[in-house]
Amino acid sequence: MTPRIRRLAVPLLTASLLVLASAACGSGGGSDTAGSADTAAKPGEKVKLTIGLFGDFGFKPLYEEYKKTHPNVEIVENVTQFNDHHNNLVKRLATNAGAGDIEAVEVGYISTFTAQPAKFQDLKQYGLDKRQGDYLDWKWQQGLSKQGGQVLGLGTDVGGLAMCYRKDLFEKAGLPTDRTEVAALWPTWEQYIETGKKFAAADVAGAKFVDSPGEIFRAMVNQAPAGLYDAQDQIIVDSNPDVKKAWDLSNQLTAEKLTAKLAAFSPPWNTGFAKGSFATIICPAWMTGFIQEQAKDASGKWDIATVPGGSGNSGGSHLMIPKQSKHPKEAAELIDFLTSKENQAKVFKEEGTFPSIPSLYDDPSIQNFTKPFFGDAPIGKIYSEAAKALKPQHLGPKEAEVRVVIGDGLGRVEQGKQTPDQAWAQVLEDVKKIK
């Protein structure tokens, strides 16, 4: 299985991407409607559809199935790394050239692109508003234009949270290994840190408690009623006590020397899975596939427990059609197929990405789904319960940029370049520059 390197990379975004995103947003609400008109293919005419993705979405088997009933359709998948994908999409929208017929957008950027409705096809004109009843309400809303009148993207998955942990490392540290007992160790984040201290005291050779503080911070903030923005799209990093609490607790992990200092999706982080360099990691459903790929020799050593705080979301994507597409009707039909109830269930079982269609959550095939790699953990049940308990949070138009600033601050503390107070002061100054 190919790893789906596509969700938690937001803190690693490059400065060039942020500049480009800002430039694109500056013109996003304008009247630019450049791009092709609906040029639906004639019956039997050959159609080539390109789909731009960041990492492997698990769609390849679905393409082959789709072509059995659409033999005239050729599907070309262009896969790039997270940063490059969103960077390129921003540039291609700005120049009205080079975008695919279908483009995937990660949740951290969905608000950036839905703020540019003139750059994308309204999926309502192809009848896809009929799908509204399938989706979690908040997931559907994320794919709408800012004014709510246009359907710009259909959701693929959600990133309901759990905590993956290494049973063998817990055993070496004298901690419980049963997933129910492990979950009881950390009903709160404060207790998660206390568990980390116990792990550190055991001095397990070559292993730290957690990979890095960045995704712990993100998980904590995502559990709060409001995150980095309020409902009026005002940045509230400086005034939201839940953000500051998450900052303080994340830096406590660093202060207690509980982190392995491995930035998500860096080569050393990938190697850390194979080496067993950390005992716990924030684990959206899609992460299970990534762990299984990176830690091939660790089958049976990993398991899954509930996350401190009980729920949350990290990641998830939408599929959108740029106005540049020469075949928007056919692209819309393919999106409808790829995001169908049946196919979201298939991709979950193969790749681990959890469906954004709630009627699946009580389906026996999902509820009873397990993975031997994770000790036959009831993955379907764990992530269904997390998704049901999830309280959606408003995402602002520069969500990803704000997260980069905070992630950089946490990194400076972890690398010993600044104290938490110094880094926080710089974070607040840097956030003020985001317009």
C-alpha positions as CSV (number, residue, x, y, z in Angstrom):
1,M,0.0,0.0,0.0
2,T,1.4,3.4,-0.9
3,P,1.5,5.9,2.0
4,R,-0.9,8.8,1.8
5,I,1.4,11.7,2.7
6,R,-1.2,14.4,2.6
7,R,-2.6,15.5,5.9
8,L,-0.4,16.7,8.7
9,A,2.1,18.6,6.5
10,V,0.5,22.0,7.1
11,P,3.1,23.1,9.7
12,L,5.9,22.4,7.1
13,L,4.5,24.7,4.4
14,T,7.0,26.9,2.6
15,A,7.1,30.6,2.7
16,S,6.7,30.8,-1.1
17,L,3.4,28.9,-0.8
18,L,2.1,31.4,1.7
19,V,3.0,34.4,-0.5
20,L,1.3,32.8,-3.4
21,A,-1.8,32.0,-1.4
22,S,-2.0,35.6,-0.2
23,A,-1.8,36.9,-3.7
24,A,-4.4,34.5,-5.0
25,C,-6.8,35.4,-2.1
26,G,-6.4,39.1,-2.9
27,S,-8.2,38.5,-6.2
28,G,-10.4,35.6,-5.2
29,G,-13.7,37.4,-4.9
30,G,-13.4,39.2,-8.2
31,S,-15.1,38.6,-11.5
32,D,-12.4,36.6,-13.2
33,T,-14.2,33.8,-15.0
34,A,-11.4,32.8,-17.3
35,G,-11.5,29.1,-18.2
36,S,-13.3,26.9,-20.5
37,A,-17.0,26.7,-21.0
38,D,-18.9,23.4,-20.5
39,T,-17.7,21.4,-23.5
40,A,-19.5,18.1,-22.8
41,A,-18.1,15.3,-24.9
42,K,-20.3,13.8,-27.6
43,P,-21.4,10.2,-27.1
44,G,-18.4,7.9,-27.5
45,E,-15.9,10.8,-27.8
46,K,-12.6,10.1,-26.0
47,V,-12.2,12.3,-22.9
48,K,-9.0,12.7,-20.9
49,L,-9.5,13.8,-17.3
50,T,-6.6,14.8,-15.1
51,I,-6.9,14.7,-11.3
52,G,-4.3,16.5,-9.1
53,L,-3.7,14.9,-5.7
54,F,-1.2,15.2,-2.9
55,G,-0.2,11.7,-2.0
56,D,-2.1,8.5,-2.7
57,F,-5.8,8.8,-2.2
58,G,-6.5,5.1,-2.9
59,F,-8.4,6.0,-6.1
60,K,-6.6,3.8,-8.6
61,P,-8.8,0.7,-8.2
62,L,-11.8,3.0,-8.4
63,Y,-10.6,4.4,-11.7
64,E,-10.5,0.9,-13.2
65,E,-14.0,0.2,-12.0
66,Y,-15.2,3.5,-13.4
67,K,-13.7,2.9,-16.9
68,K,-15.7,-0.3,-17.2
69,T,-18.9,1.8,-17.5
70,H,-17.1,4.8,-19.1
71,P,-14.7,3.2,-21.6
72,N,-14.3,6.6,-23.4
73,V,-12.8,8.2,-20.3
74,E,-9.0,8.2,-19.7
75,I,-8.0,9.2,-16.2
76,V,-4.5,10.6,-15.5
77,E,-3.5,11.1,-11.9
78,N,-0.9,13.7,-11.1
79,V,0.5,13.1,-7.6
80,T,2.8,15.6,-5.8
81,Q,3.8,16.3,-2.3
82,F,1.5,18.4,-0.1
83,N,3.4,21.6,-0.4
84,D,4.0,21.4,-4.1
85,H,0.4,20.5,-4.8
86,H,-1.2,23.5,-3.1
87,N,1.6,25.8,-4.3
88,N,1.1,24.8,-7.9
89,L,-2.7,25.1,-7.6
90,V,-2.4,28.6,-6.3
91,K,-0.2,29.6,-9.2
92,R,-2.3,27.8,-11.8
93,L,-5.5,29.5,-10.6
94,A,-3.7,32.9,-10.6
95,T,-2.6,32.4,-14.2
96,N,-5.7,30.6,-15.4
97,A,-3.6,27.8,-16.9
98,G,-2.3,24.4,-15.9
99,A,-4.8,23.2,-13.4
100,G,-6.3,19.7,-13.6
101,D,-9.9,18.8,-14.4
102,I,-10.2,17.8,-10.7
103,E,-8.1,19.1,-7.9
104,A,-7.9,17.9,-4.3
105,V,-7.8,20.5,-1.5
106,E,-6.9,19.7,2.1
107,V,-9.1,21.1,4.8
108,G,-6.4,23.6,6.0
109,Y,-6.8,25.3,2.6
110,I,-10.4,24.8,1.8
111,S,-11.3,28.3,3.0
112,T,-8.6,29.8,0.9
113,F,-10.0,28.3,-2.3
114,T,-13.8,28.6,-1.5
115,A,-13.1,32.3,-1.2
116,Q,-12.3,32.2,-5.0
117,P,-15.6,31.0,-6.4
118,A,-14.9,32.5,-9.8
119,K,-12.0,30.1,-10.2
120,F,-14.1,26.9,-9.8
121,Q,-17.1,25.3,-11.3
122,D,-20.3,25.4,-9.3
123,L,-21.1,21.7,-8.9
124,K,-24.8,22.5,-8.6
125,Q,-25.1,23.0,-12.3
126,Y,-24.1,19.3,-12.7
127,G,-26.7,18.1,-10.1
128,L,-24.3,17.4,-7.3
129,D,-26.2,19.5,-4.8
130,K,-28.3,16.3,-4.6
131,R,-25.5,14.9,-2.5
132,Q,-26.0,17.2,0.4
133,G,-28.1,14.8,2.4
134,D,-25.3,12.2,2.3
135,Y,-22.7,14.3,4.2
136,L,-22.0,15.5,7.7
137,D,-23.5,18.9,7.7
138,W,-20.2,20.7,8.6
139,K,-18.3,18.8,5.9
140,W,-20.8,19.8,3.3
141,Q,-20.6,23.5,4.4
142,Q,-16.8,23.4,4.1
143,G,-17.2,22.8,0.3
144,L,-19.5,25.8,-0.3
145,S,-18.6,29.3,-1.4
146,K,-18.2,31.9,1.3
147,Q,-21.7,33.2,0.5
148,G,-23.0,29.6,0.5
149,G,-24.6,29.8,-2.9
150,Q,-22.2,27.6,-4.8
151,V,-21.1,24.0,-4.3
152,L,-17.4,24.1,-5.0
153,G,-16.2,20.8,-3.6
154,L,-17.4,17.4,-2.5
155,G,-15.7,15.8,0.6
156,T,-13.7,12.7,0.4
157,D,-12.9,12.0,4.1
158,V,-12.7,13.3,7.6
159,G,-9.8,12.9,10.1
160,G,-11.5,11.8,13.2
161,L,-8.9,11.5,16.0
162,A,-7.5,8.7,18.0
163,M,-4.1,8.0,19.6
164,C,-1.8,5.3,18.2
165,Y,0.8,3.8,20.5
166,R,3.5,1.2,20.6
167,K,2.5,-1.7,22.9
168,D,6.0,-3.0,23.1
169,L,7.4,0.3,24.3
170,F,4.6,0.7,26.8
171,E,5.4,-2.7,28.2
172,K,9.1,-1.8,28.5
173,A,8.1,1.3,30.4
174,G,5.9,-0.7,32.8
175,L,2.7,0.9,31.5
176,P,-0.6,-0.9,30.6
177,T,-0.8,-2.1,27.0
178,D,-4.5,-3.0,26.7
179,R,-6.2,-0.2,24.7
180,T,-9.0,0.3,27.2
181,E,-6.5,0.6,30.1
182,V,-4.3,2.9,28.0
183,A,-7.2,5.2,27.2
184,A,-7.9,5.4,30.9
185,L,-4.4,6.8,31.4
186,W,-5.2,10.0,29.6
187,P,-8.8,11.3,29.7
188,T,-7.2,14.8,29.6
189,W,-4.2,16.3,28.0
190,E,-2.7,17.0,31.4
191,Q,-2.9,13.3,32.2
192,Y,-1.4,12.5,28.9
193,I,1.7,14.5,29.9
194,E,1.8,12.8,33.3
195,T,1.8,9.4,31.5
196,G,4.6,10.7,29.3
197,K,6.6,11.5,32.4
198,K,6.2,8.0,33.6
199,F,7.4,6.7,30.3
200,A,10.4,9.0,30.4
201,A,11.3,7.9,33.9
202,A,11.5,4.3,32.6
203,D,14.3,5.4,30.2
204,V,13.3,3.1,27.4
205,A,16.3,3.0,25.1
206,G,16.0,4.9,21.8
207,A,12.4,6.0,22.4
208,K,10.7,9.2,23.4
209,F,7.0,9.5,24.4
210,V,5.8,11.5,21.3
211,D,7.2,12.5,17.9
212,S,6.9,16.3,18.3
213,P,4.6,18.9,19.9
214,G,3.1,20.4,16.7
215,E,0.3,17.9,16.1
216,I,-0.5,17.7,19.8
217,F,-1.1,21.4,19.6
218,R,-3.3,21.0,16.6
219,A,-5.4,18.3,18.1
220,M,-6.0,20.3,21.3
221,V,-7.0,23.4,19.4
222,N,-9.3,21.4,17.1
223,Q,-11.2,20.1,20.2
224,A,-12.0,23.6,21.4
225,P,-15.4,25.4,20.5
226,A,-13.4,27.9,18.6
227,G,-9.9,27.7,17.2
228,L,-7.7,30.2,15.4
229,Y,-10.7,32.2,13.9
230,D,-14.1,33.3,15.1
231,A,-17.2,33.0,13.1
232,Q,-16.6,36.5,11.6
233,D,-13.3,35.3,10.1
234,Q,-11.3,37.3,12.7
235,I,-8.0,35.8,13.9
236,I,-8.4,35.2,17.7
237,V,-5.0,33.5,18.5
238,D,-4.2,36.3,21.0
239,S,-7.6,36.2,22.7
240,N,-8.7,32.6,22.6
241,P,-7.7,31.0,26.0
242,D,-7.9,27.5,24.4
243,V,-5.2,28.4,21.9
244,K,-2.9,29.6,24.7
245,K,-3.6,26.6,26.8
246,A,-2.7,24.3,23.9
247,W,0.5,26.3,23.4
248,D,1.5,25.9,27.0
249,L,0.7,22.2,27.2
250,S,2.5,21.5,23.9
251,N,5.6,23.3,25.2
252,Q,5.4,21.3,28.4
253,L,6.0,18.2,26.4
254,T,9.2,19.8,25.2
255,A,10.2,21.1,28.7
256,E,9.8,17.5,30.1
257,K,12.0,16.2,27.2
258,L,9.1,13.9,26.0
259,T,9.5,14.7,22.3
260,A,11.7,13.0,19.7
261,K,12.1,16.3,17.8
262,L,10.9,14.7,14.6
263,A,8.9,17.0,12.4
264,A,6.0,15.4,10.7
265,F,6.7,13.9,7.2
266,S,10.4,14.7,7.3
267,P,12.7,11.8,6.4
268,P,13.9,11.4,10.0
269,W,10.2,11.2,11.1
270,N,9.6,8.4,8.5
271,T,12.6,6.6,9.8
272,G,11.4,7.0,13.3
273,F,8.5,4.7,12.7
274,A,10.7,1.9,11.6
275,K,13.1,2.5,14.5
276,G,10.4,2.8,17.2
277,S,11.7,6.3,18.1
278,F,8.4,7.4,19.7
279,A,5.7,5.6,21.7
280,T,2.6,7.7,20.8
281,I,1.4,9.7,17.9
282,I,-1.8,11.7,17.1
283,C,-3.6,9.3,14.8
284,P,-6.4,10.4,12.4
285,A,-7.9,7.5,10.6
286,W,-5.7,8.0,7.5
287,M,-2.5,7.8,9.7
288,T,-3.1,4.1,10.2
289,G,-2.2,3.4,6.6
290,F,0.8,5.6,6.8
291,I,2.1,3.8,10.0
292,Q,1.5,0.4,8.4
293,E,3.6,1.5,5.4
294,Q,6.5,3.1,7.3
295,A,6.7,0.5,10.1
296,K,6.4,-2.7,8.0
297,D,8.2,-4.8,10.6
298,A,6.1,-3.6,13.5
299,S,2.9,-5.6,12.9
300,G,1.2,-6.3,16.2
301,K,3.3,-3.8,18.1
302,W,1.0,-0.8,17.4
303,D,-2.4,-0.4,18.8
304,I,-5.1,2.4,19.0
305,A,-6.7,4.1,21.9
306,T,-9.1,7.1,22.3
307,V,-7.4,10.5,22.2
308,P,-7.3,12.7,25.3
309,G,-10.4,14.9,25.2
310,G,-12.3,12.1,23.4
311,S,-12.7,13.5,19.9
312,G,-11.4,16.0,17.3
313,N,-10.6,16.2,13.6
314,S,-7.3,16.5,11.8
315,G,-7.4,16.6,8.0
316,G,-9.8,15.6,5.3
317,S,-10.1,16.8,1.7
318,H,-12.5,17.9,-1.0
319,L,-12.5,17.5,-4.7
320,M,-13.0,20.6,-6.8
321,I,-13.2,21.4,-10.5
322,P,-11.2,24.5,-11.7
323,K,-13.0,26.7,-14.3
324,Q,-10.1,25.8,-16.6
325,S,-11.3,22.2,-17.1
326,K,-12.3,21.4,-20.6
327,H,-14.6,18.6,-19.5
328,P,-16.4,19.8,-16.3
329,K,-19.4,17.7,-16.9
330,E,-17.4,14.5,-17.1
331,A,-15.2,15.7,-14.2
332,A,-18.3,16.2,-12.0
333,E,-19.5,12.7,-12.9
334,L,-16.2,11.3,-11.8
335,I,-16.2,13.2,-8.5
336,D,-19.7,11.9,-7.8
337,F,-18.4,8.4,-8.3
338,L,-15.2,8.7,-6.3
339,T,-17.0,10.3,-3.3
340,S,-20.0,7.9,-3.3
341,K,-21.0,6.1,-0.2
342,E,-19.9,2.8,-1.5
343,N,-16.5,4.0,-2.6
344,Q,-15.8,6.0,0.6
345,A,-16.3,2.7,2.4
346,K,-14.0,0.9,0.1
347,V,-11.2,3.4,0.4
348,F,-11.5,3.4,4.2
349,K,-11.0,-0.4,4.3
350,E,-8.0,-0.3,2.0
351,E,-6.3,3.0,2.9
352,G,-7.7,4.0,6.3
353,T,-9.2,7.3,5.3
354,F,-12.5,7.7,7.2
355,P,-15.7,8.4,5.4
356,S,-17.5,11.8,5.6
357,I,-20.9,10.1,5.1
358,P,-22.4,9.4,8.5
359,S,-24.9,6.8,7.4
360,L,-21.8,4.5,7.1
361,Y,-20.8,4.9,10.7
362,D,-23.3,2.3,12.0
363,D,-22.9,0.0,9.0
364,P,-21.7,-3.4,10.2
365,S,-19.0,-3.6,7.6
366,I,-17.5,-0.4,9.1
367,Q,-18.3,-1.1,12.8
368,N,-16.8,-4.5,12.6
369,F,-13.7,-3.6,10.6
370,T,-10.4,-4.4,12.2
371,K,-6.7,-4.4,11.2
372,P,-4.4,-7.2,12.2
373,F,-1.4,-4.8,12.0
374,F,-2.9,-2.9,15.0
375,G,-3.6,-6.1,17.0
376,D,-7.1,-6.4,15.5
377,A,-8.0,-3.0,17.0
378,P,-11.7,-2.2,16.2
379,I,-10.7,0.6,13.9
380,G,-14.1,1.1,12.4
381,K,-15.8,1.4,15.8
382,I,-13.0,3.7,17.3
383,Y,-13.2,6.2,14.4
384,S,-17.0,6.0,14.1
385,E,-17.4,7.0,17.7
386,A,-14.8,9.8,17.3
387,A,-16.6,11.1,14.2
388,K,-20.0,11.0,16.0
389,A,-18.6,13.0,18.9
390,L,-16.9,15.5,16.7
391,K,-18.0,19.2,17.1
392,P,-17.1,21.1,14.0
393,Q,-15.0,24.2,14.2
394,H,-15.0,27.3,11.9
395,L,-12.0,27.6,9.7
396,G,-10.8,31.0,8.6
397,P,-9.5,32.1,5.1
398,K,-5.8,32.1,6.2
399,E,-6.0,29.0,8.5
400,A,-3.0,27.3,7.1
401,E,-0.8,30.4,7.3
402,V,-1.7,30.9,10.9
403,R,-0.9,27.3,11.7
404,V,2.5,27.7,10.0
405,V,3.4,30.6,12.2
406,I,2.4,28.7,15.4
407,G,4.2,25.6,14.2
408,D,7.3,27.5,13.6
409,G,7.1,28.9,17.1
410,L,6.7,25.5,18.6
411,G,9.7,24.3,16.6
412,R,11.9,27.2,17.8
413,V,11.1,26.2,21.4
414,E,11.8,22.5,20.7
415,Q,15.1,23.3,19.1
416,G,16.1,25.5,22.1
417,K,16.2,28.7,20.1
418,Q,13.6,30.5,22.2
419,T,11.8,30.2,25.4
420,P,8.0,29.5,25.2
421,D,7.3,33.1,26.2
422,Q,9.7,34.5,23.6
423,A,8.3,32.3,20.9
424,W,4.7,33.2,21.8
425,A,5.5,36.9,21.6
426,Q,6.9,36.4,18.1
427,V,4.0,34.2,17.1
428,L,1.6,37.0,18.0
429,E,3.6,39.6,16.1
430,D,3.8,37.3,13.1
431,V,0.1,36.6,13.2
432,K,-0.6,40.3,13.1
433,K,1.1,40.4,9.7
434,I,-1.4,37.9,8.2
435,K,-4.0,39.9,6.3
